[in-house]
């Protein structure tokens, strides 16, 4: 090892003295050392800790032989590493380390020195070419409405259906157990006996309507039956003033587009948004409806917090979680208000994806 990478006895003594001067605060010691000795090599805060530990364990005489600065990476090596990540930003530190024959910590140090960080992809709905224009048209319409009435999005009844299954969704990256010893916990999946529940729900102003269980197979006849019965009863619970100003939103689901369904909607809800409605709903736009970008994800995360054993238990959990959301003041209101911000972002991106740019 080149002797220039070693610390002299004088440097070790000064490092250890300043570490004690700063009461064992390694970060403060590193700053104080740089202030006192601006022309010397600057040890990292870890070096202060290492020197103190090794002197404590081995004494002063043996410490100087094993304490040295990390070898400085050559400019060529740094350029090779950065070129790999420029050529393929999706590559990994492990892969580049193996390709170039340098340690992973060296690759990490080079990336950190350039201010580079690893970011995750965001899963989005695939868009077809005509979707960009239809999304921009809808967002322009809703922003015009908001300019005339800032509370307009709260007057829309946003509706949607979702399927809850036994397996559900499990994010093992965020799933963990705190314990003194490893409990060797497991989480069952790929159940042989499956069950599921279809539910409908709606959001208007600061209220969550439903959820209501739907038939396992949904078609226009079943959906019309739902509108004429369960949905009609739910509307009776809303204030008359709310119903008079209400816009009803549906997405482009095939069961919503049946002739019988559209005829019923035209007769009973002149102001409805959807496929074939007074205002067209843009296809493949879950990022614009509060149920998709907020409600279902929030509910499923709570419903699937622990393993579901029976279909009845699944139904009960859905109801419990819905009541928890209702009990949070202002939560739903803030969600409906955020539609305007999303519409603005959608237009700024010419009708394309925008959630990856939201803070």
N, C-alpha and C positions, 0 to 999 in steps of 0.2 A: 504493500500500500504506500502511495506517495506520502512523504512526511508532511507535505503541505496540507493534507487533509486532516492532520492530527491537531489537537489543541496542545499548546505548551502548558507547562506546570503553572506559569504565571496566569495564563488565560483561565485555566481550571480554577485557580484560587479566586480570581476576580468573579467568575461565574457563580461560584458557591457563595462568596461573600454577598453579592448583590441579591441572590436568591433569599438569603437570610435577612438582608436589609428590607426586602419587600414582604417579609413575613410569610414566605412560602407561596406567594402568588406568582406563578410562573409567567403569566402573560404580562404582569406589571414588571417583573424582573427583566423580561426580554426588551421591553420599552426603555427601562432605565439603563440597561447595558448599551443599547444603541445611542442613547443620549450622552452617556459618559465616554464611550469609545467609538466615535463615528467613523474612524478609519479602520477599525478592526472588522473581521468577519462576524456577522451577527448570528448568534445561535438562536434556534427556534425555542419556543417555550418548553417543548418536550425535552430538549437537551438540558435545560436547567433541572427538570425533574429527574432525568436519568443520572446526571452527575451527582446530585444529592443522594439518590438511592444507592448508587454504586459506592460512593464514599462511605455511606452508612454501613453497607454490607461488607466491603472489602478493604476499607481504609484508603488513605491517600496514595500510598506507594504504588498500588496496582491499578489505580483508576486511569492514569494517563495513558496507559498502553491500549486501552479499548475504547477511548472516547474520541470520536472523529466526526467531522462533518460528512453529510451524504455526498457521494461523488457527484460532481456537477455534470449534468447531461450536455452533450455536445449540441451545437446549433443544428448540425445535420440530423441528429436523432430527433430533435424537437420538430424540425420541418417534416420529417418522414411521418411522425405521428399525426401532425395536423393535416398532412396531405391525405392520410387514410380517412380521417373523419370528414374532410371536405369532399372527397370522392364518394364516400358512402356514409352520410350522417346517421344512418340507422345501425351502423356496426356497433360492436360491444368492446369494452375495455379488454375483456379476456381474449377476444379474437385478435385485436391489434397487438396485444402483448405477445401472443403466440407467433404471429406473423413476423414481427420485427425482432423477436428474441430479447425483449427487455421486460422488466418487472411490471406488474399491474400498477404498483404504487407510483412508478415513474410515469406511466401513461396518465394516471390520475393527476399527478402534479403538473404535468404539461397542460392538460385541459384546464385545470384550475387557474394556472397562470395566465391563460388566454380568456378567462371569464366564461368558459363554456360549461353548460349544465345539461343534464339529461332530462328530457320532457317526454311525457306519455302521449300516445295517440289518443284521440277522442273518437268514439264510435258514433257515426251519423247515419241518417237515412240516405240511401242512394237516390239521386235526383236524375230525372230524364231531361232532355234538352228543353221541351216546352214548359217544364215546371218552373224554371227561373222567372219567366215572364208572368205566369199566373200568380206566383208568390209575391212578386213585386207589385202587381195590380192590387191584390188583396191588402197588402201592407199599406199601400198608398191610400186606399179607401178607409182603412181603420184609423190611420193617422189624421186624415181629414176630419173624421168624426170626432176624434179626440181634441182637435183644435177648436171645434165648435162646442164640445162638451168634454172637459177634462176627465169626467167620471164615466165616460162612455163604456170602457171595457168592463166596468162593474155591472153594467146593465145587460151584458150578454150572458146567457146561460150556456156555459161551456159544457158539453156532454161527451162521453166516450164509454166504451166497453173495454174490459180487460179480463184475461184469464189467469186465475191463480191455480197452480198445480201443487202436487205433493212435494215434488223435488224443489220447486221454487228456484231462487237464485242464491248462490253462496259465493261471496267474495272472500276467498281464503286468504287473500293478501291482507285484509283488515280483520280477519277472524283470529282471535287469540285468547288465551287464558292466562291470567296472572296467578302464579303460584310459587311457593318457596322451592318446590321440586317439580320436575317435569311430570305432569299427570298422564302423559302419553294419550291425550284426548283424541277421539275419532269423531267423524261426522258422516253418517250414512248417506249414500246417494245411489242412483240407479235402482230405485225400488222396483221389485217385481210386481207389486200391487199398486197401481196408479189410480189417482182420482184428481179431479179438477173442478173448479167453480168458475162460471162466467158471471161477471157482475157489471152493472151499469151504475154510473154516478155522474153527478153534475156539480158545477161550481157557479155561483152567482153572487156578486158583491162579496160579502164576507161569510157566505153560507155554503156548507157542503150538503148537497141533496143526495140522499141514498147513503150507502150503496144498496142496490137491489139485485137479487139473484135472477139471472136470466136462464132460459132453456139451454141445454148443452149444445144444441144445434140451432144456430140463428139464421133465419131467412126473413124475407120481407113480411110474410104472414105472421110470424112470431113477433117481429118487431112492431108491426101495426097493433097487434093485440096488447103489447106492452104499453104503447102510446095511449091506447084507448082506455086502459084500466089502471095499472100501477102508476104510470106517469101522470095521468089525470088526477089521481088521488094526491100525489106529491105536490102538484101545483096548487091544490086547494089549501095547502099549509103555508103558501107564500102570501104576503100582503097583496091586496088587489092593485095597489099603486105600482108595485114591482112587476106584476104580470102585465100591466098595460104598457109599460115602457120596455118590456123585455124583448131581446132578440134571442132566438134559439139557434144554437150552432150544432151542426153535425158534420162528421167527416165524410169521406167518400166510400165508406163501407158498402158493399153490395146490398146488404139488407136494408140500408137507408134509401136506396135508389129505386126500389120497386115502385111501379105506377101507383099501386094502392097507397103506399106510404107517402109519396109526393102529393097525391091528391088530398090526403088527410091533412098534411102539413099546410098546403096552400089554403085549405078551408078554415083551419083553426089557428094557424100561426103565420099571418101574412109577412111578418118580418123574420124570416129564417135564413140562416147561412148554411150552405151545403151544396152538394152535387145536385144541380137542378133547382136550387133555391133562388131567392131574390138576389142574393150575393153568393157567388161561387166560392166554395172552399178550395184552396189550392191543394192538389194531390200531394201525398208524401210530405206532409208538413207537421210532424209531431212536435217540432220545436216551437210552434206558434200557439199550441193549445195548452193551458195550465194543467190539464189532467195528465198529459203525456210528459211534459217537462218538469212537473212537480209531484202531482198526487200519486200516481201509480208507483213511481220509484220510491217515494217516501213510505207508502203503505207496505210495499213488498219487503223493504228492508226491515221493517218492524215485525211484520207477520212471520217472516222466515228467520227471525233471530234465533229461534230454537226449532228443532225438528218437529214437523206436524205429523201426527199419528193417524188421524181420522178426518174424513171429509167434514163432519160436524164441527170438529175442532178448528178446521180451516175457516169455516163460516163464522164461528164465534170470534176468532182472532181478527178477521176482517172488520167486524162490527166494533170490536173494542178499539182497534187502531183508528177507525173513522171517528169515534167519539173523542179519542185523545186529540186528534187534529182539530175537531170542533172546539175543544176546550182551550185552544191556544188563541188568545185574542189577536186579531189583526193579521194572522198568518195567511189566510186565504185572500184577504183584501190586498195584501202586498203582492201576492202572486198574480192576481188579475191586473193590478197596476203595472206589473213588469212587462205585460204584453206590448205596451207602447214602446218601451225601450228595445224589445226584441224586433218589433216591426221596423224601427228606425235602423237597427243594425242590419236587418235583412235587406233593406233598400240600399244601404251603403255598400253592401256586398253584391248588389245587382241581382237580388233574388236568390243568391247562393247560400251556402252554409255560413253561419255566423257564431254559433255557440262557442267555437274554439277561440273566438276573439273576446268573448265576454269575460269580465274580471270575476 
